[in-house]
Amino acid sequence: MQQLERLRGWLHEVAQIPWLDAIRTLRERFREDRLGLTASSLTFTTTIALVPFITVALAVFTAFPMFAKFQTVLQKWLIESLVPDNISRQVLGYLNQFAGQASKLGVVGLAVLLGTALALVFTIDRTLNSIWRVRTPRPFAQRLLFYWAAITLGPVLLALSLSMTSYAVSFSQGVVSGLPGAVSLLLTALQFVLVAAGMASMFRFVPNTHVRWGHAWIGGIFVSGGMELAKRGLTLYLSSVPTYSVVYGAFATLPILLIWIYVAWVIVLLGAALTAYLPSLLAGGTLRRLPHGWRFQLSLEVVQQLERTRVSDAKGLTLEQLCKTLQVDPLRLEPLLQTLIGFDWVGQLRETLQPGDEARYVLLVDPGATPLAPLLSAWLVERTHETERLWKIGRWPSITVREVL
């Protein structure tokens, strides 16, 4: 019953999204954040890392013979669901051939290949944190352990899921055979859900900030639907206008694959931008217009709100509560909170009573005894040799936070 209520709430939230505003936001983010250039960089890194990824996956399946039969299922699904039909067979053949040659390398060569694979996931990590405006990534050791587990265990879990589904479909063949297209529809729906779940998990866990599962799933479904449409569109184009086959001949697979990887990354980055900006899109007209010097003003308002909560039982406020109180976009507020944490003015309490609870921000200083100078230098006028006279004339070094609240 509780799950049904959550689903209803999620569907209501989806219905509340102003999609015209979302399209305008995605267009602005694509231009201002240079997502097209980022997609080009990720395309190059992905092309270099494809063989290492396949090599790692083959090594995992070889190390555990019980998973060997899952390898064919996984490869078939990846090619049929993620790559246009026109080049799927050639791509699979080339990747298996290259991976087979890579497995003959020595220890140093394999280490370089694994480093290349990790370079891709670290690039994805930096890109998504940039979209969410996160300035402090997770500790390197934590990221390395998480992504290594994803690279090695991910293919096995995915192949196991696909094999179980294939077995269930085969077992129930007598039941669904009478329904026209039932099996095909079931497998297509499974592919759509698996891609959406993978994207939602990436949006939820990769950025070093709190992302709601509901928002991550909206972004994942956006990416999965976009990829399906792009794949069908590219397949239709290549079958109707065989330009690449005529010009490049047998070499046509490479440019087509590069185009597809680029298009796929553009869709993924747009899905990430949509997920990141969903809180502000859902807030709509409740967000206020910020004046010049808004970072300085908003930082003071954060200190003011956190001081008021000192006498309450909560002792602090979550990011969502601060955004609601101050009527501001969380992507603008969170960098300011990180700056205040860097000043040791604000602390973050991460103890949670239930899964999904957000961390609370608490005020650590006494505004009456805290100089305002760090905030002035960070967001208004940096204290340098050229501005030192201005600081002295304005008596700024002696001003406390309390005096301006």
ABEGO torsion letter per residue (X at the ends): XAAAAAAAAAAAAAAABBAAAAAAAAAAAAAAAGAAAAAAAAAAAAAAAAAAAAAAAAAAAAABAAAAAAAAAAAAAAAAAABBAAAAAAAAAAAAAAAAAAAABBAAAAAAAAAAAAAAAAAAAAAAAAAAGBABBBBAAAAAAAAAAAAAAAAAAAAAAAAAAAAAAAAAAAAAAABBGAAAAAAAAAAAAAAAAAAAAAAAAABBBBBBAAAAAAAAAAAAAAAAAAAAAAAAAAAABAAAAAAAEAAAAAAAAAAAAAAAAAAAAAAAAAAAAAAAAAAEAABBBBBBGAAAAAAAAAAAAAAAAAABAAGBBBAAAAAAAAGBBAAAAAAAAAAAAAAGABBBBABBABBGBBBBBBBABBAAABBAAAAAAAAABBBBAAAAAAAAAAGAAABBAAAAX
